[in-house]
Amino acid sequence: MLIDEDQGYRASASRDARFDGQFILAVRTTGIYCRPSCPAAMPKRGNVVFFSTAAAAQQAGFRACRRCLPDSVPGSPEWNLRADLAGRAMRLITDGVVEREGVPGLACRLGYSERHLTRVLTAELGAGPLALARAHRAHSARLLIETTTLSQADIAFAAGFASVRQFNDTIRAVFATTPTGLRTAAKRRATPTAPGKVTLRLPYREPFDYDGLLDFLAARAIPGVESIVDGAYGRTMRLAHGTGTAWLTPAHGHIDCTLSLTDMRDLGSAVSRLRRLLDLDADPGAVGDVLGADPALEALVRKNPGLRLPGAVDGAEIVTRAVIGQQITVSAARTALSTLTAALGEPLSTPDGDLTMLFPDPAAIAERGAEVLRGPRRRVDTILTVNAALAAGDLDVHVGADPEELSRTLQEFSGVGPWTAGYVLMRVLGSPDVLLTGDVALRKGAANLGLPSTPEGLEAHAGAWRPWRSYVGMHLWSAS
């Protein structure tokens, strides 16, 4: 369980939306499971059972509430906070690994046997990898049913189901209605979406400092790969089955997302990556309570409520960005990355406004990077070596990686130090407790706030900020 049952009942009785996505409330008498903030009448305590995931509730025979749509909430912040096997597995499952590679592929990426993985997930989360993936497929299918004009058969295979029959059975079991019933109830607009385009709402927990997050991304945006237009952030993505573009615009309680995909099978993975990019599953209340208790940070926490940790849509891209950005300014790194992308990036077959290019893949950088990259020979060699390892599969940077193992592996490359490894953990894995004490700008921000500005002094002071030191780094960068 992620939460004490008595506390869960009190949170549900008060319809506290902060707990949406952190646990599931199921009612024995109706056979329905809900989010904690469901507006339905609160059942008696004896009729309620709690689950840590929707998959566990489905496994126990409960179906989703059609009033509160418990799958349409921010995910649990637990999966970023936890670096254990269950947390790492959940990040990979939401990225669609089971649909693409099966349970054997998931187990291989995590470095455990299928039997051990199933045993741990069942004990920790109440459901095994197949049931967890089934819940993820059901959510992807509902999004496609309600937001596109694709046929039900096309939706079945795009969501990762093996057959239309399996798709129909799952929708009936999870939502207690047919796919056609879901589509009718959605009351979609008469104007259909363009083929390959989906418009979604990505929910988050209030408050949300979108402007601060946009400032961070804008300062590092690579032309063609990323674009900011009238407050909307757009970017291209290389996905498992094709390519995609996304435009993200803030709205009340959610992010409006217009997603264009060459292959709809990538929908679930694309949504998961965009949520991680914007840190939409974070619990800003928990972060603010800890950081706001430090007098040196209190004013910043009040000034920027809901500050988020920028994530990533591609692990290999962040590794290259981090290595290039070592010991140079943000603007200099952006210039170098823009030059690299213009020379080696892959043009989109169908541009989407200013989004025209994919970031270069590791093979292209390893093969031709020496023609484009400038700067110290050692740094260029490091970039080429790291990308050669990424292209060969010797280095695999994904959301389910073990943080300590990934950090150690990265630092085995000549020219890659603790700052680079920590930056990759922070952005790719969403690790919330990484403080880059070697960063000059971060230490300058600390000095401006009256905090210790030496690596040793800052590290000693930072114990009170655990487990949210990555968020402190964002505040200190802002203060610099």
Buried (B, 14 or more C-beta within 10 A) or exposed (E): EBBEBEEBBEBBEEBEBBBBBBBBBBBBEBEBBBBBBBEEEBBEEEEBBBBBBBBBBBBBEBBBBBEBBBBBBBBBBBBBBBBEBBBBBBBBBBBBBBBBBBBEBBBBBBEBEBEEBBEBBBEBBBBBBBBBBBBBBBBBBBBBBBBBEBEBEBBBBBBBBEEBEBBBEBBBBBBBBBBEBBBEEEEBEEEEBEEBBBBBEBBBBEEBBBEBBBEBBEEBBBBBBBBBEEEBBBBBBBBBBBBBBBBBBBEEEBBBBBBBBBBBBBBBBBBBBBBBBBBBBBBBEBBBEBBBEBEBBEEBBEEBBBBBBBBBBBBBBBBBBBBBBBBBEEEEBBBBBBBBBBBBBBEBEEEBEBBBBBBBBBBBBBBBBEEBBEEEEEBBBBBBBBBBBBBEEEBBBBBBBBBEEBBEBBBEBEBBEBBBBBBBBBBBBBBBBBBBBBBEBBBBBBBEBEBBBEBEBBEEBBEEBEBBBBBBBBBBBBBB
